[in-house]
Amino acid sequence: MTGKLRERIAISGVGCSRFGNLLETPELKGTTIQELTARAVKEALDDAGLTGQDVDAVFAGNAMVHSSQVPGTYSQLSKWTGTQFKAGVHFEAQCSTTNVGAALAAMSIAAGTYDTVLVYGLETTRTKVKGFSPYEREPISHQQTWLWTDMAVNQAYGVPQGYDIFSTYNGLVALGYCRKYGMSIEDFDRGMFELCKTRRLHGSMNPKANIQERLEDRAEREGFSDPFDYWRSDKHNPFVAWPSRLLSLVTTADGASAMVITRADLAKGGKSQPVELKGFGISYSDLPWYGEDPTHWEFDRRAIDAAFDMARIKPADIDYLHTHDCSHISGICTAEATGYLEPGTGLSAARDGRLRFDGDRPMSTHGGRHAFGHAWGASAGTDTYEAVLQMRGQAGPRQIKKTPEISVIHTHGYAMIGTVVVLGSI
């Protein structure tokens, strides 16, 4: 295995819907998941200066068919997306879906099979199909969402109510981090508070984010003069797996994302500034995800190394980073594993404002899984969407001061697919 692409590959167009609730979010209320997906696809195709008939193949991703109920996604949405009669496949890699799709598209193009591939992902984690109608929807309880999501866990490790992701992905990792670096629980709590403030700040500047309210503003709205008192309130921010709190976790959303992948020489003549897909790494593992050190995840280490080797970059080259932050502490551990942050410094970097869009180590400027929200099969594409905007200088008020030339996007597909994509300027 060479671990290299035989042809330079580019992302020529990106699209992303507003993330939220199809029954409640004002911009989405009354919209079907088919319409939401079509909007994201149209944005990506328009961005590339193409139509659906200009692509050679469609890779359609959706992880939780229970709620979307669009199996055979490529054919069901072919007229919605203008891609009738194209080659198509439905695939899923849980929360890594769209970026795994980008890697699959890159390989098919580098192999000479296709010139241009449309990749899109869609998910509804807040609503599901109502009765037998393909378009009417009703709410899903959080318990039902997690039960369906936990079907991706090896059931030999499961329990009747689903695998306990909150302790495994949050509390145990947090305790391991504190033990490893000699951090007190009080310092950990303060660091997580500052990290959440940063994510909420980024979300407040993003019109497509699920949550667009700063943490300080929410605290004031709830009657707290000190936002840290709000953070420590059992009513508003209880522990979910001590010492990790509710506001250090993902928020669920309905959403869709899309990207156009093509040969770099074709992309240069396109409508928008293309970004090179320089490399990727994918590594998966069954449970347990870690051993005695819950901050070290071997499959992430392997995915990082493979992506960096393919792209021929080193940690010092990274200008912008997103790590999968369904669990904020897990995202910090991964950022340190990439070398973007020094081991044991992630939370102090958050306290010092270094992870903000205007800091020297900007991360997750769209708001991450907490503020931007999480729609399983669509979310990785939103991370790539944000990186492309940043690299074009089009991220608006959250634009990084020094336009990134190298961006790294890491995602976790439950349970567990570590995926790393490296983007570079052309």
Secondary structure as UniProt FT lines:
FT   STRAND          9..16
FT   TURN            22..24
FT   TURN            26..30
FT   HELIX           33..48
FT   HELIX           52..54
FT   STRAND          57..61
FT   HELIX           65..68
FT   HELIX           73..76
FT   HELIX           78..81
FT   TURN            84..85
FT   STRAND          87..91
FT   HELIX           94..96
FT   HELIX           97..110
FT   TURN            111..112
FT   STRAND          116..124
FT   STRAND          127..129
FT   TURN            131..132
FT   STRAND          137..139
FT   HELIX           142..149
FT   HELIX           150..152
FT   HELIX           155..157
FT   TURN            160..161
FT   HELIX           165..166
FT   HELIX           167..171
FT   HELIX           172..181
FT   HELIX           185..204
FT   TURN            207..208
FT   HELIX           215..221
FT   TURN            222..223
FT   HELIX           227..231
FT   TURN            234..236
FT   STRAND          239..241
FT   TURN            242..243
FT   STRAND          244..245
FT   HELIX           246..248
FT   STRAND          254..263
FT   HELIX           264..267
FT   TURN            268..269
FT   STRAND          275..284
FT   TURN            294..295
FT   HELIX           298..311
FT   HELIX           315..317
FT   STRAND          320..322
FT   HELIX           328..338
FT   TURN            343..344
FT   HELIX           346..351
FT   TURN            352..355
FT   TURN            357..358
FT   TURN            365..366
FT   HELIX           368..371
FT   HELIX           376..392
FT   HELIX           396..398
FT   STRAND          406..413
FT   TURN            414..416
FT   STRAND          417..425
//
